[in-house]
Amino acid sequence: MKRLDLDDLPPKAAAVLVGLETGEEVVLVKNGEVVGRLTGGAAALRWAAAQPELPPEENAKEIFEQFRAAIEDEF
C-alpha cells in the first residue's frame, strides 16, 4: 500500500482530499492526461481517526522499519 502524508502537500490539495465525501472521486491529471482516481470513503477516515497517536519513539521506530523494508525491497 502506498502512503501519502497530507502534510507534505500544498494546503489546497490536502483540503480537497480531506473534504472528500463517501464515494466522491478526485481525478488526478498530469499534462492534461488522467493518471489516476481517488475515491473518498468515510470508513477510511474513521479508521484513521481511531488510530492512537504513537509516542515519538514508536513513530520513529515505525518510520525506520518502513525505510529498511523499502531499501531491502530495492536491493
PDB file of N, CA, C and O in Angstrom:
ATOM      1  N   MET A   1       0.848  -1.162   0.000  1.00  0.00           N
ATOM      2  CA  MET A   1       0.000   0.000   0.000  1.00  0.00           C
ATOM      3  C   MET A   1       0.900   1.234   0.000  1.00  0.00           C
ATOM      4  O   MET A   1       1.912   1.275   0.701  1.00  0.00           O
ATOM      5  N   LYS A   2       0.538   2.199  -0.761  1.00  0.00           N
ATOM      6  CA  LYS A   2       1.255   3.468  -0.806  1.00  0.00           C
ATOM      7  C   LYS A   2       0.681   4.395   0.256  1.00  0.00           C
ATOM      8  O   LYS A   2      -0.501   4.321   0.591  1.00  0.00           O
ATOM      9  N   ARG A   3       1.528   5.263   0.775  1.00  0.00           N
ATOM     10  CA  ARG A   3       1.091   6.208   1.803  1.00  0.00           C
ATOM     11  C   ARG A   3       1.461   7.620   1.366  1.00  0.00           C
ATOM     12  O   ARG A   3       2.570   7.863   0.889  1.00  0.00           O
ATOM     13  N   LEU A   4       0.526   8.540   1.533  1.00  0.00           N
ATOM     14  CA  LEU A   4       0.739   9.937   1.184  1.00  0.00           C
ATOM     15  C   LEU A   4       0.447  10.777   2.416  1.00  0.00           C
ATOM     16  O   LEU A   4      -0.672  10.773   2.929  1.00  0.00           O
ATOM     17  N   ASP A   5       1.451  11.493   2.885  1.00  0.00           N
ATOM     18  CA  ASP A   5       1.283  12.352   4.053  1.00  0.00           C
ATOM     19  C   ASP A   5       0.703  13.677   3.589  1.00  0.00           C
ATOM     20  O   ASP A   5       1.336  14.400   2.819  1.00  0.00           O
ATOM     21  N   LEU A   6      -0.495  13.998   4.052  1.00  0.00           N
ATOM     22  CA  LEU A   6      -1.159  15.225   3.626  1.00  0.00           C
ATOM     23  C   LEU A   6      -0.386  16.472   4.044  1.00  0.00           C
ATOM     24  O   LEU A   6      -0.551  17.532   3.439  1.00  0.00           O
ATOM     25  N   ASP A   7       0.454  16.359   5.068  1.00  0.00           N
ATOM     26  CA  ASP A   7       1.267  17.499   5.492  1.00  0.00           C
ATOM     27  C   ASP A   7       2.307  17.869   4.443  1.00  0.00           C
ATOM     28  O   ASP A   7       2.812  18.992   4.437  1.00  0.00           O
ATOM     29  N   ASP A   8       2.631  16.923   3.548  1.00  0.00           N
ATOM     30  CA  ASP A   8       3.617  17.176   2.505  1.00  0.00           C
ATOM     31  C   ASP A   8       3.014  17.851   1.275  1.00  0.00           C
ATOM     32  O   ASP A   8       3.741  18.294   0.386  1.00  0.00           O
ATOM     33  N   LEU A   9       1.688  17.929   1.225  1.00  0.00           N
ATOM     34  CA  LEU A   9       1.002  18.513   0.072  1.00  0.00           C
ATOM     35  C   LEU A   9       0.728  19.992   0.286  1.00  0.00           C
ATOM     36  O   LEU A   9       0.693  20.466   1.422  1.00  0.00           O
ATOM     37  N   PRO A  10       0.532  20.722  -0.815  1.00  0.00           N
ATOM     38  CA  PRO A  10       0.084  22.110  -0.665  1.00  0.00           C
ATOM     39  C   PRO A  10      -1.270  22.119   0.065  1.00  0.00           C
ATOM     40  O   PRO A  10      -2.059  21.187  -0.092  1.00  0.00           O
ATOM     41  N   PRO A  11      -1.541  23.148   0.848  1.00  0.00           N
ATOM     42  CA  PRO A  11      -2.779  23.185   1.643  1.00  0.00           C
ATOM     43  C   PRO A  11      -4.054  22.987   0.824  1.00  0.00           C
ATOM     44  O   PRO A  11      -4.979  22.317   1.285  1.00  0.00           O
ATOM     45  N   LYS A  12      -4.119  23.550  -0.369  1.00  0.00           N
ATOM     46  CA  LYS A  12      -5.327  23.413  -1.184  1.00  0.00           C
ATOM     47  C   LYS A  12      -5.556  21.954  -1.580  1.00  0.00           C
ATOM     48  O   LYS A  12      -6.685  21.467  -1.525  1.00  0.00           O
ATOM     49  N   ALA A  13      -4.498  21.261  -1.976  1.00  0.00           N
ATOM     50  CA  ALA A  13      -4.620  19.854  -2.372  1.00  0.00           C
ATOM     51  C   ALA A  13      -5.017  18.997  -1.174  1.00  0.00           C
ATOM     52  O   ALA A  13      -5.873  18.121  -1.295  1.00  0.00           O
ATOM     53  N   ALA A  14      -4.405  19.243  -0.027  1.00  0.00           N
ATOM     54  CA  ALA A  14      -4.744  18.487   1.177  1.00  0.00           C
ATOM     55  C   ALA A  14      -6.198  18.712   1.560  1.00  0.00           C
ATOM     56  O   ALA A  14      -6.883  17.769   1.957  1.00  0.00           O
ATOM     57  N   ALA A  15      -6.680  19.946   1.446  1.00  0.00           N
ATOM     58  CA  ALA A  15      -8.065  20.252   1.795  1.00  0.00           C
ATOM     59  C   ALA A  15      -9.050  19.515   0.886  1.00  0.00           C
ATOM     60  O   ALA A  15     -10.092  19.042   1.340  1.00  0.00           O
ATOM     61  N   VAL A  16      -8.712  19.425  -0.397  1.00  0.00           N
ATOM     62  CA  VAL A  16      -9.583  18.694  -1.334  1.00  0.00           C
ATOM     63  C   VAL A  16      -9.674  17.229  -0.928  1.00  0.00           C
ATOM     64  O   VAL A  16     -10.763  16.657  -0.910  1.00  0.00           O
ATOM     65  N   LEU A  17      -8.538  16.620  -0.603  1.00  0.00           N
ATOM     66  CA  LEU A  17      -8.532  15.204  -0.239  1.00  0.00           C
ATOM     67  C   LEU A  17      -9.247  14.951   1.080  1.00  0.00           C
ATOM     68  O   LEU A  17      -9.997  13.982   1.200  1.00  0.00           O
ATOM     69  N   VAL A  18      -9.027  15.796   2.058  1.00  0.00           N
ATOM     70  CA  VAL A  18      -9.670  15.617   3.368  1.00  0.00           C
ATOM     71  C   VAL A  18     -11.174  15.824   3.256  1.00  0.00           C
ATOM     72  O   VAL A  18     -11.941  15.182   3.973  1.00  0.00           O
ATOM     73  N   GLY A  19     -11.604  16.711   2.367  1.00  0.00           N
ATOM     74  CA  GLY A  19     -13.021  17.035   2.247  1.00  0.00           C
ATOM     75  C   GLY A  19     -13.830  16.084   1.390  1.00  0.00           C
ATOM     76  O   GLY A  19     -15.019  16.320   1.178  1.00  0.00           O
ATOM     77  N   LEU A  20     -13.222  15.012   0.887  1.00  0.00           N
ATOM     78  CA  LEU A  20     -13.974  14.065   0.051  1.00  0.00           C
ATOM     79  C   LEU A  20     -15.093  13.406   0.839  1.00  0.00           C
ATOM     80  O   LEU A  20     -14.897  12.950   1.965  1.00  0.00           O
ATOM     81  N   GLU A  21     -16.257  13.364   0.233  1.00  0.00           N
ATOM     82  CA  GLU A  21     -17.384  12.637   0.809  1.00  0.00           C
ATOM     83  C   GLU A  21     -17.288  11.173   0.387  1.00  0.00           C
ATOM     84  O   GLU A  21     -16.563  10.841  -0.551  1.00  0.00           O
ATOM     85  N   THR A  22     -18.003  10.315   1.064  1.00  0.00           N
ATOM     86  CA  THR A  22     -18.014   8.899   0.715  1.00  0.00           C
ATOM     87  C   THR A  22     -18.477   8.718  -0.724  1.00  0.00           C
ATOM     88  O   THR A  22     -19.549   9.187  -1.106  1.00  0.00           O
ATOM     89  N   GLY A  23     -17.660   8.037  -1.516  1.00  0.00           N
ATOM     90  CA  GLY A  23     -17.985   7.768  -2.910  1.00  0.00           C
ATOM     91  C   GLY A  23     -17.608   8.875  -3.874  1.00  0.00           C
ATOM     92  O   GLY A  23     -17.621   8.657  -5.085  1.00  0.00           O
ATOM     93  N   GLU A  24     -17.272  10.054  -3.378  1.00  0.00           N
ATOM     94  CA  GLU A  24     -16.868  11.158  -4.244  1.00  0.00           C
ATOM     95  C   GLU A  24     -15.463  10.878  -4.783  1.00  0.00           C
ATOM     96  O   GLU A  24     -14.608  10.354  -4.069  1.00  0.00           O
ATOM     97  N   GLU A  25     -15.235  11.236  -6.051  1.00  0.00           N
ATOM     98  CA  GLU A  25     -13.951  10.950  -6.683  1.00  0.00           C
ATOM     99  C   GLU A  25     -13.158  12.216  -6.964  1.00  0.00           C
ATOM    100  O   GLU A  25     -13.722  13.286  -7.196  1.00  0.00           O
ATOM    101  N   VAL A  26     -11.837  12.071  -6.938  1.00  0.00           N
ATOM    102  CA  VAL A  26     -10.914  13.107  -7.387  1.00  0.00           C
ATOM    103  C   VAL A  26     -10.154  12.495  -8.560  1.00  0.00           C
ATOM    104  O   VAL A  26      -9.616  11.393  -8.453  1.00  0.00           O
ATOM    105  N   VAL A  27     -10.112  13.206  -9.666  1.00  0.00           N
ATOM    106  CA  VAL A  27      -9.376  12.742 -10.844  1.00  0.00           C
ATOM    107  C   VAL A  27      -7.997  13.393 -10.802  1.00  0.00           C
ATOM    108  O   VAL A  27      -7.874  14.609 -10.658  1.00  0.00           O
ATOM    109  N   LEU A  28      -6.969  12.568 -10.928  1.00  0.00           N
ATOM    110  CA  LEU A  28      -5.587  13.056 -10.938  1.00  0.00           C
ATOM    111  C   LEU A  28      -5.145  13.256 -12.387  1.00  0.00           C
ATOM    112  O   LEU A  28      -5.177  12.324 -13.191  1.00  0.00           O
ATOM    113  N   VAL A  29      -4.730  14.487 -12.708  1.00  0.00           N
ATOM    114  CA  VAL A  29      -4.385  14.836 -14.080  1.00  0.00           C
ATOM    115  C   VAL A  29      -2.961  15.388 -14.117  1.00  0.00           C
ATOM    116  O   VAL A  29      -2.575  16.209 -13.285  1.00  0.00           O
ATOM    117  N   LYS A  30      -2.192  14.920 -15.099  1.00  0.00           N
ATOM    118  CA  LYS A  30      -0.831  15.429 -15.313  1.00  0.00           C
ATOM    119  C   LYS A  30      -0.660  15.696 -16.803  1.00  0.00           C
ATOM    120  O   LYS A  30      -0.882  14.815 -17.633  1.00  0.00           O
ATOM    121  N   ASN A  31      -0.263  16.921 -17.131  1.00  0.00           N
ATOM    122  CA  ASN A  31      -0.095  17.328 -18.533  1.00  0.00           C
ATOM    123  C   ASN A  31      -1.354  17.063 -19.354  1.00  0.00           C
ATOM    124  O   ASN A  31      -1.271  16.666 -20.516  1.00  0.00           O
ATOM    125  N   GLY A  32      -2.514  17.282 -18.750  1.00  0.00           N
ATOM    126  CA  GLY A  32      -3.778  17.115 -19.454  1.00  0.00           C
ATOM    127  C   GLY A  32      -4.240  15.677 -19.591  1.00  0.00           C
ATOM    128  O   GLY A  32      -5.262  15.425 -20.230  1.00  0.00           O
ATOM    129  N   GLU A  33      -3.522  14.730 -19.012  1.00  0.00           N
ATOM    130  CA  GLU A  33      -3.858  13.312 -19.133  1.00  0.00           C
ATOM    131  C   GLU A  33      -4.246  12.746 -17.772  1.00  0.00           C
ATOM    132  O   GLU A  33      -3.575  13.008 -16.774  1.00  0.00           O
ATOM    133  N   VAL A  34      -5.322  11.974 -17.731  1.00  0.00           N
ATOM    134  CA  VAL A  34      -5.763  11.354 -16.479  1.00  0.00           C
ATOM    135  C   VAL A  34      -4.770  10.260 -16.108  1.00  0.00           C
ATOM    136  O   VAL A  34      -4.513   9.346 -16.892  1.00  0.00           O
ATOM    137  N   VAL A  35      -4.210  10.367 -14.891  1.00  0.00           N
ATOM    138  CA  VAL A  35      -3.230   9.378 -14.437  1.00  0.00           C
ATOM    139  C   VAL A  35      -3.743   8.561 -13.256  1.00  0.00           C
ATOM    140  O   VAL A  35      -3.091   7.604 -12.839  1.00  0.00           O
ATOM    141  N   GLY A  36      -4.891   8.923 -12.718  1.00  0.00           N
ATOM    142  CA  GLY A  36      -5.444   8.154 -11.615  1.00  0.00           C
ATOM    143  C   GLY A  36      -6.710   8.767 -11.060  1.00  0.00           C
ATOM    144  O   GLY A  36      -7.108   9.872 -11.428  1.00  0.00           O
ATOM    145  N   ARG A  37      -7.331   8.022 -10.165  1.00  0.00           N
ATOM    146  CA  ARG A  37      -8.544   8.477  -9.493  1.00  0.00           C
ATOM    147  C   ARG A  37      -8.471   8.053  -8.032  1.00  0.00           C
ATOM    148  O   ARG A  37      -7.978   6.971  -7.712  1.00  0.00           O
ATOM    149  N   LEU A  38      -8.960   8.901  -7.165  1.00  0.00           N
ATOM    150  CA  LEU A  38      -9.069   8.586  -5.747  1.00  0.00           C
ATOM    151  C   LEU A  38     -10.531   8.686  -5.368  1.00  0.00           C
ATOM    152  O   LEU A  38     -11.225   9.616  -5.780  1.00  0.00           O
ATOM    153  N   THR A  39     -11.003   7.727  -4.579  1.00  0.00           N
ATOM    154  CA  THR A  39     -12.386   7.733  -4.140  1.00  0.00           C
ATOM    155  C   THR A  39     -12.428   7.889  -2.632  1.00  0.00           C
ATOM    156  O   THR A  39     -11.747   7.168  -1.903  1.00  0.00           O
ATOM    157  N   GLY A  40     -13.236   8.839  -2.168  1.00  0.00           N
ATOM    158  CA  GLY A  40     -13.372   9.089  -0.736  1.00  0.00           C
ATOM    159  C   GLY A  40     -14.185   7.993  -0.069  1.00  0.00           C
ATOM    160  O   GLY A  40     -15.088   7.414  -0.673  1.00  0.00           O
ATOM    161  N   GLY A  41     -13.855   7.719   1.169  1.00  0.00           N
ATOM    162  CA  GLY A  41     -14.584   6.712   1.927  1.00  0.00           C
ATOM    163  C   GLY A  41     -14.606   7.069   3.392  1.00  0.00           C
ATOM    164  O   GLY A  41     -13.555   7.225   4.013  1.00  0.00           O
ATOM    165  N   ALA A  42     -15.789   7.198   3.949  1.00  0.00           N
ATOM    166  CA  ALA A  42     -15.913   7.559   5.361  1.00  0.00           C
ATOM    167  C   ALA A  42     -15.263   6.498   6.249  1.00  0.00           C
ATOM    168  O   ALA A  42     -14.763   6.824   7.326  1.00  0.00           O
ATOM    169  N   ALA A  43     -15.262   5.244   5.818  1.00  0.00           N
ATOM    170  CA  ALA A  43     -14.679   4.182   6.639  1.00  0.00           C
ATOM    171  C   ALA A  43     -13.183   4.420   6.831  1.00  0.00           C
ATOM    172  O   ALA A  43     -12.654   4.215   7.924  1.00  0.00           O
ATOM    173  N   ALA A  44     -12.510   4.848   5.781  1.00  0.00           N
ATOM    174  CA  ALA A  44     -11.075   5.113   5.885  1.00  0.00           C
ATOM    175  C   ALA A  44     -10.797   6.262   6.839  1.00  0.00           C
ATOM    176  O   ALA A  44      -9.834   6.219   7.603  1.00  0.00           O
ATOM    177  N   LEU A  45     -11.636   7.288   6.798  1.00  0.00           N
ATOM    178  CA  LEU A  45     -11.452   8.417   7.705  1.00  0.00           C
ATOM    179  C   LEU A  45     -11.706   8.009   9.149  1.00  0.00           C
ATOM    180  O   LEU A  45     -10.988   8.438  10.051  1.00  0.00           O
ATOM    181  N   ARG A  46     -12.717   7.189   9.371  1.00  0.00           N
ATOM    182  CA  ARG A  46     -12.993   6.710  10.734  1.00  0.00           C
ATOM    183  C   ARG A  46     -11.831   5.863  11.234  1.00  0.00           C
ATOM    184  O   ARG A  46     -11.458   5.957  12.404  1.00  0.00           O
ATOM    185  N   TRP A  47     -11.254   5.036  10.365  1.00  0.00           N
ATOM    186  CA  TRP A  47     -10.114   4.206  10.755  1.00  0.00           C
ATOM    187  C   TRP A  47      -8.942   5.085  11.140  1.00  0.00           C
ATOM    188  O   TRP A  47      -8.304   4.855  12.167  1.00  0.00           O
ATOM    189  N   ALA A  48      -8.651   6.097  10.323  1.00  0.00           N
ATOM    190  CA  ALA A  48      -7.526   6.977  10.607  1.00  0.00           C
ATOM    191  C   ALA A  48      -7.734   7.731  11.916  1.00  0.00           C
ATOM    192  O   ALA A  48      -6.790   7.915  12.685  1.00  0.00           O
ATOM    193  N   ALA A  49      -8.953   8.163  12.170  1.00  0.00           N
ATOM    194  CA  ALA A  49      -9.237   8.907  13.400  1.00  0.00           C
ATOM    195  C   ALA A  49      -9.138   8.007  14.627  1.00  0.00           C
ATOM    196  O   ALA A  49      -8.829   8.483  15.719  1.00  0.00           O
ATOM    197  N   ALA A  50      -9.395   6.723  14.460  1.00  0.00           N
ATOM    198  CA  ALA A  50      -9.367   5.788  15.583  1.00  0.00           C
ATOM    199  C   ALA A  50      -7.956   5.330  15.936  1.00  0.00           C
ATOM    200  O   ALA A  50      -7.735   4.748  16.998  1.00  0.00           O
ATOM    201  N   GLN A  51      -6.995   5.597  15.037  1.00  0.00           N
ATOM    202  CA  GLN A  51      -5.630   5.163  15.296  1.00  0.00           C
ATOM    203  C   GLN A  51      -5.022   6.003  16.413  1.00  0.00           C
ATOM    204  O   GLN A  51      -5.082   7.231  16.371  1.00  0.00           O
ATOM    205  N   PRO A  52      -4.441   5.349  17.403  1.00  0.00           N
ATOM    206  CA  PRO A  52      -3.833   6.118  18.500  1.00  0.00           C
ATOM    207  C   PRO A  52      -2.568   6.831  18.029  1.00  0.00           C
ATOM    208  O   PRO A  52      -1.848   6.347  17.157  1.00  0.00           O
ATOM    209  N   GLU A  53      -2.321   7.978  18.621  1.00  0.00           N
ATOM    210  CA  GLU A  53      -1.079   8.697  18.353  1.00  0.00           C
ATOM    211  C   GLU A  53       0.066   7.916  18.989  1.00  0.00           C
ATOM    212  O   GLU A  53       0.014   7.574  20.171  1.00  0.00           O
ATOM    213  N   LEU A  54       1.089   7.641  18.205  1.00  0.00           N
ATOM    214  CA  LEU A  54       2.239   6.909  18.718  1.00  0.00           C
ATOM    215  C   LEU A  54       3.179   7.871  19.439  1.00  0.00           C
ATOM    216  O   LEU A  54       3.342   9.018  19.024  1.00  0.00           O
ATOM    217  N   PRO A  55       3.791   7.400  20.513  1.00  0.00           N
ATOM    218  CA  PRO A  55       4.826   8.238  21.125  1.00  0.00           C
ATOM    219  C   PRO A  55       5.961   8.440  20.126  1.00  0.00           C
ATOM    220  O   PRO A  55       6.140   7.612  19.233  1.00  0.00           O
ATOM    221  N   PRO A  56       6.732   9.517  20.255  1.00  0.00           N
ATOM    222  CA  PRO A  56       7.783   9.796  19.271  1.00  0.00           C
ATOM    223  C   PRO A  56       8.726   8.626  19.029  1.00  0.00           C
ATOM    224  O   PRO A  56       9.160   8.407  17.898  1.00  0.00           O
ATOM    225  N   GLU A  57       9.053   7.861  20.091  1.00  0.00           N
ATOM    226  CA  GLU A  57       9.980   6.732  19.909  1.00  0.00           C
ATOM    227  C   GLU A  57       9.369   5.663  19.010  1.00  0.00           C
ATOM    228  O   GLU A  57      10.047   5.108  18.146  1.00  0.00           O
ATOM    229  N   GLU A  58       8.080   5.377  19.218  1.00  0.00           N
ATOM    230  CA  GLU A  58       7.411   4.356  18.405  1.00  0.00           C
ATOM    231  C   GLU A  58       7.238   4.839  16.974  1.00  0.00           C
ATOM    232  O   GLU A  58       7.390   4.066  16.028  1.00  0.00           O
ATOM    233  N   ASN A  59       6.923   6.113  16.820  1.00  0.00           N
ATOM    234  CA  ASN A  59       6.761   6.677  15.488  1.00  0.00           C
ATOM    235  C   ASN A  59       8.076   6.583  14.720  1.00  0.00           C
ATOM    236  O   ASN A  59       8.091   6.184  13.556  1.00  0.00           O
ATOM    237  N   ALA A  60       9.178   6.948  15.370  1.00  0.00           N
ATOM    238  CA  ALA A  60      10.493   6.870  14.730  1.00  0.00           C
ATOM    239  C   ALA A  60      10.832   5.427  14.386  1.00  0.00           C
ATOM    240  O   ALA A  60      11.372   5.158  13.313  1.00  0.00           O
ATOM    241  N   LYS A  61      10.522   4.500  15.282  1.00  0.00           N
ATOM    242  CA  LYS A  61      10.797   3.078  15.045  1.00  0.00           C
ATOM    243  C   LYS A  61      10.039   2.601  13.803  1.00  0.00           C
ATOM    244  O   LYS A  61      10.596   1.891  12.966  1.00  0.00           O
ATOM    245  N   GLU A  62       8.765   2.993  13.688  1.00  0.00           N
ATOM    246  CA  GLU A  62       7.956   2.584  12.541  1.00  0.00           C
ATOM    247  C   GLU A  62       8.520   3.162  11.238  1.00  0.00           C
ATOM    248  O   GLU A  62       8.572   2.472  10.220  1.00  0.00           O
ATOM    249  N   ILE A  63       8.934   4.412  11.275  1.00  0.00           N
ATOM    250  CA  ILE A  63       9.499   5.046  10.081  1.00  0.00           C
ATOM    251  C   ILE A  63      10.777   4.335   9.651  1.00  0.00           C
ATOM    252  O   ILE A  63      10.962   4.063   8.464  1.00  0.00           O
ATOM    253  N   PHE A  64      11.664   4.032  10.602  1.00  0.00           N
ATOM    254  CA  PHE A  64      12.904   3.339  10.259  1.00  0.00           C
ATOM    255  C   PHE A  64      12.639   1.936   9.726  1.00  0.00           C
ATOM    256  O   PHE A  64      13.333   1.479   8.818  1.00  0.00           O
ATOM    257  N   GLU A  65      11.648   1.250  10.278  1.00  0.00           N
ATOM    258  CA  GLU A  65      11.311  -0.085   9.776  1.00  0.00           C
ATOM    259  C   GLU A  65      10.795  -0.013   8.348  1.00  0.00           C
ATOM    260  O   GLU A  65      11.146  -0.855   7.521  1.00  0.00           O
ATOM    261  N   GLN A  66       9.966   0.981   8.046  1.00  0.00           N
ATOM    262  CA  GLN A  66       9.468   1.149   6.683  1.00  0.00           C
ATOM    263  C   GLN A  66      10.609   1.483   5.728  1.00  0.00           C
ATOM    264  O   GLN A  66      10.652   0.975   4.608  1.00  0.00           O
ATOM    265  N   PHE A  67      11.532   2.334   6.168  1.00  0.00           N
ATOM    266  CA  PHE A  67      12.686   2.695   5.352  1.00  0.00           C
ATOM    267  C   PHE A  67      13.554   1.468   5.082  1.00  0.00           C
ATOM    268  O   PHE A  67      13.961   1.231   3.945  1.00  0.00           O
ATOM    269  N   ARG A  68      13.836   0.689   6.126  1.00  0.00           N
ATOM    270  CA  ARG A  68      14.656  -0.510   5.974  1.00  0.00           C
ATOM    271  C   ARG A  68      13.999  -1.484   5.004  1.00  0.00           C
ATOM    272  O   ARG A  68      14.669  -2.053   4.142  1.00  0.00           O
ATOM    273  N   ALA A  69      12.683  -1.678   5.144  1.00  0.00           N
ATOM    274  CA  ALA A  69      11.966  -2.586   4.257  1.00  0.00           C
ATOM    275  C   ALA A  69      12.025  -2.103   2.807  1.00  0.00           C
ATOM    276  O   ALA A  69      12.174  -2.906   1.886  1.00  0.00           O
ATOM    277  N   ALA A  70      11.909  -0.790   2.610  1.00  0.00           N
ATOM    278  CA  ALA A  70      11.969  -0.243   1.250  1.00  0.00           C
ATOM    279  C   ALA A  70      13.354  -0.453   0.645  1.00  0.00           C
ATOM    280  O   ALA A  70      13.474  -0.789  -0.534  1.00  0.00           O
ATOM    281  N   ILE A  71      14.393  -0.259   1.443  1.00  0.00           N
ATOM    282  CA  ILE A  71      15.764  -0.465   0.961  1.00  0.00           C
ATOM    283  C   ILE A  71      15.991  -1.935   0.633  1.00  0.00           C
ATOM    284  O   ILE A  71      16.600  -2.252  -0.389  1.00  0.00           O
ATOM    285  N   GLU A  72      15.513  -2.827   1.481  1.00  0.00           N
ATOM    286  CA  GLU A  72      15.678  -4.263   1.220  1.00  0.00           C
ATOM    287  C   GLU A  72      14.923  -4.675  -0.029  1.00  0.00           C
ATOM    288  O   GLU A  72      15.406  -5.512  -0.791  1.00  0.00           O
ATOM    289  N   ASP A  73      13.736  -4.100  -0.259  1.00  0.00           N
ATOM    290  CA  ASP A  73      12.979  -4.428  -1.465  1.00  0.00           C
ATOM    291  C   ASP A  73      13.690  -3.927  -2.714  1.00  0.00           C
ATOM    292  O   ASP A  73      13.635  -4.563  -3.767  1.00  0.00           O
ATOM    293  N   GLU A  74      14.362  -2.774  -2.590  1.00  0.00           N
ATOM    294  CA  GLU A  74      15.049  -2.173  -3.731  1.00  0.00           C
ATOM    295  C   GLU A  74      16.280  -2.959  -4.138  1.00  0.00           C
ATOM    296  O   GLU A  74      16.578  -3.098  -5.324  1.00  0.00           O
ATOM    297  N   PHE A  75      17.001  -3.480  -3.134  1.00  0.00           N
ATOM    298  CA  PHE A  75      18.257  -4.172  -3.405  1.00  0.00           C
ATOM    299  C   PHE A  75      18.094  -5.631  -3.107  1.00  0.00           C
ATOM    300  O   PHE A  75      19.039  -6.403  -3.269  1.00  0.00           O
TER     301      PHE A  75
END
